[in-house]
Structures are given as structure tokens and as C-alpha cells.
């Protein structure tokens, strides 16, 4: 008895639609609730003022600045190392068992829970290297956390460049490094930038790593050096939700809305960059 291909196709489409619906609807509801309950708190004072009365009043300016400091430090550390590692694995390393194990390990590291990176950062940067709970320790910990993402996406972007581009460049007398620098890297920029910004989005939203390495419970002032503690939006939101009694719910949801807006903005930048560079591709 032959199956009806059209019926099978309709069943497959329905199952895919159902799976998409089950993913999109809860996420959409979460966003709607956060926006609905967080918008009343949105004001210029809320975004630019210092917290007061044990974070029950005032704004979240130190937490916003602390988050930007941590994300900037993480990318300054992770991007050069991740890009160089990706270039080596993609262009120079031989395809053998050891290289395949290293690539698999990097992919697996991208899925390690953030709390493990937090404990690692606490042991290495805070205790062993004696950086203390500081912006430096937090930035390095977040940088290590997003390093596998940057390496993986950059390597895939480099490997997506057609091999014929390399062959033509080498046949014209260019060295291997000149080929990588002037041919491969420019054509791989969209994937590299997209992976980098997605890594930043993850770093901006993580709580566990900064909980162990940098976050301050209540700090109504801006940090003055890399060795100072700092407030950060994810930890600030955690403290407001669990440890500060009698907080106006709109402040909690307003903080969540600001954090969500920052992460969504980073993802939007990644989408725009990818779209614009794809339009420039000639292959």
C-alpha cells in the first residue's frame, strides 16, 4: 500500500509548525509580560540615576555601565585569541585525529554551563592570580566563556570561503598569509562578526560567572579601575528578585526590560551585519 506523498508532506509541515509554535509562543509571552510590566519604570531618571534606599529607589545606571565594561573587556580578550585560533585550525592545522579532537572539544566547551566558568574564574583569576573580585576577573571569565563560540563561528566562516579563492591567490604568487589576510578574512567577516556579537549577547546576560568574580550587591557609584567591583544587570536583577524585600515590581521588571533590550539589540546588530555583508558577496 503506497503512502500519499502529499499527505505525508502535510503531516510533516504540521509537525514543524507545531514545534515552532511551541517555541515561539512561550518566548513571546515572556517578552510581552516583561514589556508590559517594565515600561512603567522606564524614564531618563531610571536609566541615569544611582540606586538609593538599598536599591528600592533610584536608577540602575551603575549596573548598565558595569555590564558594558564587562562585555567590552570580554570581547577585547576573546576576539583576538579566538580569531587567531580559528585561523590556525582552519588554514594551518593538519586534518588528523588530534585536530579533530581539539575541534570537538571546542564545540563541547560552548555548551558547558556558565556556573562552571564562574567557578573556574574564581579559582584562577580571583584566588590564584590574586586579581580579587574585580572587573578584570569578570571580563576574563566572560571572555573564556565566549571563546569557544567565537572560535567555532570564525572557523566555520573561514571554511565557508571557496577553496578556489585561495588557489587563485596562491597561483598569482601570494604567500599563504597574504592569501588569508587579503582574500579569506575579508570574505569571512560576516560570519566572524555575527558570532562575535552573539557571544557578546550571551556574556551580557549571564549571572553565574559575574556572581563569583565581580558583582557587587549594592554599589551606588561607578568603578574607577579594572580592579574595582562593579554592579551588573543580570546580578542586579537576581538580587532585586530574591534578596531585597518590598521592592516595587516595576523596578524589577524595568531592569529585566533593559537587560532584554541590550541583548536583543546585540542580536539585531548581528542580523543586520550578516544581511548587509551577504548582499556584497559575489559567490
C-alpha positions as CSV (number, residue, x, y, z in Angstrom):
1,X,0.0,0.0,0.0
2,X,1.6,3.2,-1.2
3,X,1.6,6.3,1.0
4,X,0.2,9.5,-0.3
5,X,3.2,11.9,-0.7
6,X,1.0,15.0,-0.4
7,X,-0.5,13.7,2.9
8,X,2.9,12.9,4.3
9,X,4.1,16.4,3.3
10,X,1.2,18.0,5.1
11,X,1.8,16.0,8.2
12,X,5.5,17.0,8.2
13,X,4.6,20.7,7.7
14,X,2.1,20.5,10.6
15,X,4.6,18.9,13.0
16,X,7.2,21.6,12.1
17,X,4.6,24.3,12.6
18,X,3.6,22.9,15.9
19,X,7.2,22.7,17.1
20,X,7.8,26.3,16.0
21,X,4.6,27.4,17.7
22,X,5.5,25.7,21.0
23,X,8.9,27.5,21.0
24,X,7.8,31.0,19.8
25,X,4.6,31.4,21.9
26,X,6.2,31.0,25.4
27,X,9.1,33.3,24.4
28,X,6.6,35.8,23.0
29,X,4.6,35.7,26.2
30,X,7.7,36.3,28.3
31,X,8.6,39.3,26.2
32,X,5.1,40.7,26.4
33,X,4.9,40.3,30.2
34,X,8.3,42.0,30.7
35,X,7.5,44.9,28.4
36,X,4.0,45.4,29.9
37,X,5.2,45.4,33.5
38,X,8.6,47.1,32.8
39,X,7.5,50.0,30.7
40,X,6.0,52.0,33.7
41,X,9.5,52.1,35.2
42,X,11.2,53.4,32.1
43,X,12.3,57.0,32.4
44,X,15.5,59.0,32.0
45,X,16.0,59.1,35.7
46,X,15.7,55.3,36.0
47,X,18.4,54.8,33.3
48,X,20.8,57.5,34.5
49,X,20.4,57.7,38.3
50,X,22.2,55.9,41.1
51,X,20.4,53.4,43.2
52,X,19.1,54.6,46.6
53,X,17.5,53.2,49.7
54,X,19.1,49.8,49.3
55,X,18.1,49.6,45.6
56,X,14.4,50.2,46.4
57,X,14.5,53.6,44.6
58,X,16.7,55.5,42.2
59,X,18.0,54.1,38.9
60,X,20.2,51.4,37.5
61,X,23.0,53.4,35.9
62,X,25.9,51.7,37.7
63,X,24.6,48.3,36.6
64,X,24.3,49.4,33.0
65,X,27.8,50.8,32.9
66,X,29.2,47.7,34.8
67,X,27.6,45.5,32.2
68,X,29.1,47.5,29.3
69,X,32.6,47.4,31.0
70,X,32.4,43.6,31.4
71,X,31.2,42.9,27.9
72,X,33.8,45.3,26.4
73,X,36.6,43.6,28.4
74,X,35.4,40.1,27.4
75,X,35.5,40.9,23.7
76,X,38.9,42.7,23.9
77,X,40.3,39.5,25.4
78,X,38.3,36.8,23.5
79,X,38.2,38.2,19.9
80,X,41.9,38.3,19.0
81,X,42.6,34.9,20.6
82,X,39.5,33.3,19.1
83,X,40.2,34.6,15.6
84,X,43.9,33.5,15.7
85,X,42.9,30.1,16.9
86,X,40.2,29.8,14.2
87,X,42.7,30.8,11.5
88,X,45.2,28.2,12.7
89,X,42.6,25.4,12.9
90,X,41.1,26.3,9.5
91,X,44.2,27.2,7.5
92,X,47.3,25.7,9.0
93,X,46.5,22.7,11.2
94,X,46.6,19.3,9.5
95,X,43.5,17.2,9.4
96,X,44.4,14.4,11.8
97,X,43.0,12.8,14.9
98,X,44.4,15.3,17.3
99,X,43.0,18.3,15.3
100,X,39.6,16.6,15.2
101,X,39.6,16.0,18.9
102,X,40.6,19.7,19.6
103,X,37.7,20.9,17.3
104,X,35.3,18.6,19.1
105,X,36.5,19.8,22.5
106,X,36.0,23.5,21.5
107,X,32.4,22.8,20.3
108,X,31.7,20.9,23.6
109,X,33.1,23.8,25.6
110,X,30.5,26.1,24.1
111,X,27.9,24.0,25.9
112,X,29.5,24.0,29.3
113,X,27.2,25.6,32.0
114,X,28.1,29.1,32.9
115,X,28.4,28.3,36.6
116,X,31.4,26.1,35.8
117,X,33.1,29.0,34.1
118,X,32.3,31.1,37.1
119,X,34.0,28.6,39.5
120,X,37.0,28.4,37.1
121,X,37.3,32.2,37.1
122,X,37.0,32.3,40.9
123,X,39.8,29.8,41.3
124,X,42.1,31.2,38.6
125,X,41.7,34.9,38.5
126,X,40.3,35.8,41.9
127,X,42.3,33.4,44.1
128,X,45.3,32.2,42.2
129,X,46.3,35.3,40.3
130,X,45.0,37.5,43.1
131,X,43.0,39.9,40.9
132,X,40.3,39.8,43.5
133,X,36.6,40.3,42.7
134,X,37.1,42.9,40.0
135,X,36.1,44.0,36.5
136,X,39.3,42.3,35.3
137,X,38.4,39.0,36.8
138,X,34.9,39.1,35.5
139,X,35.9,40.2,32.0
140,X,38.5,37.4,31.7
141,X,36.0,34.9,32.9
142,X,33.3,36.0,30.4
143,X,36.0,36.1,27.7
144,X,36.9,32.5,28.3
145,X,33.2,31.6,28.3
146,X,32.5,33.1,24.9
147,X,35.9,32.0,23.4
148,X,34.5,28.6,22.1
149,X,31.6,30.4,20.4
150,X,34.0,32.9,18.7
151,X,36.4,30.1,17.6
152,X,33.6,27.9,16.3
153,X,31.8,30.6,14.3
154,X,35.0,32.1,13.0
155,X,36.3,28.7,11.8
156,X,33.1,27.9,10.1
157,X,33.1,31.4,8.4
158,X,36.7,30.8,7.2
159,X,35.9,27.3,5.9
160,X,32.9,28.6,4.0
161,X,35.2,30.7,1.7
162,X,35.6,28.8,-1.5
163,X,38.9,26.9,-1.9
164,X,39.2,28.3,-5.4
165,X,39.8,31.8,-3.9
166,X,42.9,30.5,-2.2
167,X,44.1,28.6,-5.2
168,X,43.8,31.7,-7.5
169,X,45.6,33.9,-4.9
170,X,48.5,31.4,-4.5
171,X,48.8,30.9,-8.2
172,X,49.4,34.6,-8.6
173,X,52.4,34.5,-6.3
174,X,50.8,35.5,-3.0
175,X,52.0,33.8,0.2
176,X,49.7,31.8,2.4
177,X,49.5,34.6,5.0
178,X,48.8,37.2,2.3
179,X,46.1,35.0,0.9
180,X,44.5,34.6,4.4
181,X,44.8,38.3,5.2
182,X,43.6,39.8,1.9
183,X,41.3,37.1,0.5
184,X,40.0,34.7,3.1
185,X,39.5,37.1,6.1
186,X,37.6,39.8,4.2
187,X,35.2,37.2,2.8
188,X,34.7,35.6,6.2
189,X,34.0,38.9,8.1
190,X,30.1,38.5,8.1
191,X,30.3,35.1,10.0
192,X,33.1,36.3,12.3
193,X,31.2,39.5,13.3
194,X,27.9,37.6,13.7
195,X,29.5,35.0,16.0
196,X,31.2,37.7,18.0
197,X,28.1,39.7,18.6
198,X,26.1,36.6,19.5
199,X,28.9,35.8,22.0
200,X,28.5,39.3,23.4
201,X,24.8,38.7,23.8
202,X,25.5,35.6,25.9
203,X,28.1,37.4,28.0
204,X,25.7,40.3,28.7
205,X,23.0,38.0,30.0
206,X,25.0,35.6,32.2
207,X,24.7,35.8,36.0
208,X,26.8,32.9,37.4
209,X,30.3,34.0,36.1
210,X,30.0,37.5,37.4
211,X,28.4,36.3,40.7
212,X,31.7,34.6,41.6
213,X,34.2,37.1,40.1
214,X,33.0,40.7,40.0
215,X,29.4,41.5,41.0
216,X,28.7,43.8,44.0
217,X,25.5,43.6,45.9
218,X,24.9,47.3,46.2
219,X,27.4,49.8,44.8
220,X,25.9,53.3,44.2
221,X,28.9,54.6,42.4
222,X,30.9,53.9,39.2
223,X,34.1,51.8,39.2
224,X,37.3,53.8,38.8
225,X,39.7,51.0,37.8
226,X,39.9,47.4,36.5
227,X,40.4,46.1,40.0
228,X,37.2,47.5,41.4
229,X,34.0,45.6,41.8
230,X,31.0,46.6,39.7
231,X,27.3,46.1,39.5
232,X,25.9,44.3,36.5
233,X,22.4,44.0,35.2
234,X,22.0,40.2,35.5
235,X,23.2,40.0,39.1
236,X,21.3,43.2,39.9
237,X,18.1,41.6,38.6
238,X,18.8,38.5,40.7
239,X,19.3,40.5,43.9
240,X,16.2,42.5,43.3
241,X,14.1,39.4,42.8
242,X,15.4,37.3,45.6
243,X,17.1,39.3,48.4
244,X,15.6,42.8,48.6
245,X,12.2,42.9,50.3
246,X,9.4,45.3,49.5
247,X,10.8,46.3,46.0
248,X,8.3,47.8,43.6
249,X,7.7,45.1,40.9
250,X,8.0,47.7,38.2
251,X,11.7,48.3,39.2
252,X,12.4,44.6,38.8
253,X,10.6,44.3,35.5
254,X,12.2,47.5,34.3
255,X,15.6,46.1,35.0
256,X,14.7,42.9,33.1
257,X,13.4,45.0,30.2
258,X,16.7,47.0,30.0
259,X,18.7,43.8,30.0
260,X,16.4,42.2,27.4
261,X,16.7,45.3,25.2
262,X,20.5,45.2,25.3
263,X,20.7,41.5,24.4
264,X,18.0,41.9,21.6
265,X,19.9,45.0,20.3
266,X,23.1,43.0,20.0
267,X,21.3,40.2,18.2
268,X,19.6,42.7,15.9
269,X,23.0,44.2,15.0
270,X,24.2,40.7,14.2
271,X,21.3,40.1,11.8
272,X,21.8,43.5,10.1
273,X,25.5,42.9,9.7
274,X,25.0,39.5,8.3
275,X,22.4,40.7,5.8
276,X,24.5,43.6,4.6
277,X,27.6,41.6,4.0
278,X,25.7,38.8,2.4
279,X,24.5,41.3,-0.2
280,X,28.1,42.2,-1.0
281,X,29.1,38.6,-1.7
282,X,29.7,37.5,-5.2
283,X,29.6,33.8,-4.6
